[in-house]
Amino acid sequence: MTPITEEEYYNMAGDYLPYKGMLDTYANSPYSFYKTYCDDVISTKLNKNSGYMKPCLALLKYSYTAKDEDSISHITIPCNYLNIWLKDQIKIIPGYIFDVLEFYNTLNSHNLSKSIVNGLCNGKISNIDDSFFNNFQILLTLYDNLNKYRNSLLDNDLSKCKYLDICADSYEEQVKGCNSNNPSPFCNELKKFKEQYNREMGLEHDCKELKKKILLFPGEVHTEGQLERRDEETPAPRRDRLREEGASEPNSIHYSVIIPVSIIPLLSFLFLIFYK
């Protein structure tokens, strides 16, 4: 993958999970109509490897739903997110031969499934390098843990505190390989994560046992007084601060993540009712 493409994919890590949840729902729900198609594709074109069943079901169901703009369950999943999800599914198939692009092209050309896929993501699906995908998973885990902390609804829920420690430990381990003068796309995304983490740390007043720390990127320095100044500047409870920020920043990361995650159960229920 080129560096530009890597950067685009790494930028997805922060909001990939809601889309993953939707595709997981498609893959794990019983669709007898699509299973018949997938059985035939797998038997005739995919080396009879039943491991392709879940990605096949998800791709066909999503392709159908994406075309039906009037459906109550209609939702658009960007092709790059679908690409990542297919990689995640296919890489764990025992003895798989057909990678993401070959799999997509097979369903897009098979006589039974081509009318459903119908070129949905033509030119936007590619095989993803394993080393890149591993880096994406690292970023995904960082954002997942930070979002678990953010999404704690009760300020006195101290179980959330552990996620900050997990984030800090993982970040500090990964950033050791970064160069401040010419950072890779992966390191640039680590730097973005660091900025979000430090912002949360500046708002944190609930985790009394947490040793507050400012995460650093190679080449950066901070003084011992930085956290104290942050505390002095943010005396309001964290929940109130987030409400104020959400009101003044329509694209606030707090709400852009929390709202999609919160609707997944409802969407999952609707998907099960309105499948065909």
N, C-alpha and C positions, 0 to 999 in steps of 0.2 A: 504494500500500500504506500502511496506517496505521502510525504509529511502533511500536505494540505488535507488529504482525506483522513489521515490519522487525527488531525486536530478536530475536524468536524465530528468524527465519531466520539472522541474523548469528551467533547462538549455535551454529548448526549447522556453521559453517565448520571448527571444530577436529576434528570427527569425521566429516565428509562423505566423505572419500576412500575408506574401505573399502566404503561403499555404492555409490559411483560405480563402483568396480572390479567389483562384482557385476553391476550393470546393464550395464556395458560388455560383460561376458562374455555376457549374454543377447543383446545387440544384435549381436554379432559372430560368434556361433556359428550353424552351419547348421541351421535347423529347417524342414524341408520342410512339415511339417504346418501350422505357423503362417504360413509364407510364402504358402501358397495363400489363406489368409484375408486376409492383408495385401494381396496383389495385388488382390483383389476390392474391399477397402475403398478402397485408393488409386485404383483405376480408376473407381469409382462415386461416391466421396464426397470425395476429397482432390485433385481437379483433376489426376489422373494424374501427380502429382509424386512421383517415385521416391525423393526425399530423405526421405520419411516412412517408408521401409522399416525402418530401424534402430530408431527409437523405437516403431514398431508391433510389431516382433518382440519387443523388450524388454518392452513393456507386456503383451503377451499371454502371453509365457512366464512373467513374474513373477506375473501374476494367477493363472495356473494353479498355479504352485508354491506361492503363498501360501495357496491353498485346501486344498492337500494336506498337512495337518499331520502325517501319518504318513510322508511321504516323507523319505528321508535327506538330501535336498537342500533341505528346507523351511527357509526363513528369512524373517523379517519385516523389510521395509524401510519405515520410517515414511513416510507419504504426503508430508510436507514435503520429504523427501530425493528422493523420486520426482519431485516437482514441479520442484525445482531441476534435476535431471538432464534432464528433458524440455525445460526451457527451454534448457539448454546444447546439446541436440541440435537443436532446432527453429530456434533463432536463426541457425544456419549453413546452413540449407537454402536454396539459391538460389531466389528468387522465391516464398518461402512465403507463403501467404494465411491459413492456419489456425494460430492461436497455440495455446498449451498447452491452455487450457480447451476450445477448439473441437475440438482434436484428441482430447482425452480423451473428450469427450461423443460424438464421432463413433464411436469404438470401443466406447463403452459402450452405444450404441443401434443399431449396425449389426446386421442379422439374423444374420450369421455370427459376429461377435465378442462380442456383448452377453452371451451366456451364459458367456463366459470372464472378461471384465472384471467383470461382475455387480456393479456398484456398488462396486468395491473401495475407491475413495477419493472417493466422492461427497461434495461439500461441502468437500473438502480440497485441491482443485486450483484454481489461479487463474493468470491471466496475470501475469507478473512484469515490473515496470518495468525498462527497460534500464539506467537509471542505478543503480538498486539492485543489479541483477545484476552490474554492473561492480564495485561496491564489494564484493560477495560474493566475486568472483574475486580481488580484491586480498587480502582476508582469507584466502582459501583458499591463495593462494600463500605468504603469510607462514607459516601453520601447516604447509604442506607442507615448506617449507625447514627450519623448526624441527624437524619430525619426521624429516627426513633426517639431521639432526645427531644427534638422540636415538637413532635406530635403528642407528647405527654400532655394530657388535658388538665391534670391536676398539678398545681405548683408544689404540692407536698408529696408528690410521687418520687421518692428518692431513688427508686430503681433506675430512673433515667440517667443518673449521674455516671453510671459505669460506662455508658456509651461515649461520653466525652473522653474518658481515659483510653478506651479502645481506639478511638479516632486518633488521639495524640500519639499513642504508641505506634500505630500502624503508619501514620504519616512520617514520623521521625525515622522509621526504618526505611521507608521507600525513598525519602528525599536525600538519603546519603549518596545515592548514585547520580544526583543532579549537578549540572555545571551552571554556575551563575552567569557566565559570559555567553554561553550558547546553549540555552536549555532546549531539550527535546520537546515535542508536542505533549508527551506524557508528563514531563516535569512542569510545563506551563499549566497543565490542568491541576497538578498537585498544588501549584502556587495559588490558583483560584480557590481551591478547596481550603487552603490555609487561611485565606482572607475571610471566608465565610465562618470558619471555625473560630477565628480570633474575634469576629464580631459577636458570635454567640457567647464567647467567654466574657466579653465585656458586659453583656447583659445578665450574666449568671449571678444569682444571689441565693439560690436554694440549696445547692450542694455544699454544705458547710465543711464536709470532710475532704472535698476535692482540692487538690493542690493546683491552684490556678497557674496556668502557664501560657505564654504567648508562643505560638508556633513560628518558626523562622524558616526562611528559604536561604540556601547557601549565599553568602555575601551580605546578609542582613544582620543587624545587631539591634539590641534593645536595652533599655536601662531598667533597673529594678523598679523604677517609679511608674512605668507604663501602665501596669495593671491597677496600681493605686489610683492613677488619674482616670482610668476608665471607670473604676468604681465610683469615684466622686462625680463623674459626669453622667452616670446612669443610676440614680438613686431610686427610680420608680420600679415597682415590681415588673418582672420580665413579661408577664402576660399583658399588662397595660402598655408597655413599650411596644410590643409586637402589634397590638391593636392600632396604636398611633402610626406605626410604620406602614402597616397594611393599608390604612386609610390614605396615607400620603403617597404611597408607592404602589400603584395598581399592579405592577409586575413583580412585587416582592417575592423573593424565593420562598419565604415561609408559607405564603398562601398558594403559590403556584404548585407547590408540592402537596400540601395538606388537602386542598380541595379535590384534586384528581384521585388521591388515594381514598378519600372518604366515599367517593361514589362507586368504587369498584364493587362492593357487595350488591348495590342496587343494580348495576349493570349486569353482574353475573346472574342475578335473578331474572332480569328481563331477557337475557340471552337464552336462558333455558326455556322461557315461555314462547319466544318469537322465533325459534329456529325452524328451519324448513327441511 
